[in-house]
Amino acid sequence: MRPLYFGCLHEAGHYVWGTDLTIRRYCDDADPQVRFLYLNDGRLAPHTDGGQSEARLTQYDGFAVLAMWDYTVDRRPGSNAMFLLPGVVTAEQAVTVSRSHFPSVVARIESAAPISIRT
């Protein structure tokens, strides 16, 4: 399992990206991790008013998803970002691992507001 990012990159539209941010994956991709992220679009971010960078960590068997509201590229209601991370991690570790694999994405999100974990 490898880290994946689901969200906008340079324009509106949510896609799944690998760590190199050059290969865009679509919802009909055969990879179950890619399909999982598309199926959970907007469902894993915190159940709040949707403030920029409000995040929630959800643990699964063997991986975790750090999901947050993100309006830095796509300003439409419900715009979100998700980082699928191998292993079971704490919320703080999830932010650190996301920063290390997707530094430009996390920097862009945090330029609007620091990531704030909600429970």
Secondary structure, DSSP 8 states (H G I E B T S, - for coil): ---EEEE-SSSSS-EEE-TTS--EE-TT-S-HHHHHHHHTTTTSS-SSS--TTEEEEEEETTEEEEEEE--SS--STT-EEEEEEES---HHHHHHHHHHHSHHHHHHHHHHS--EE--
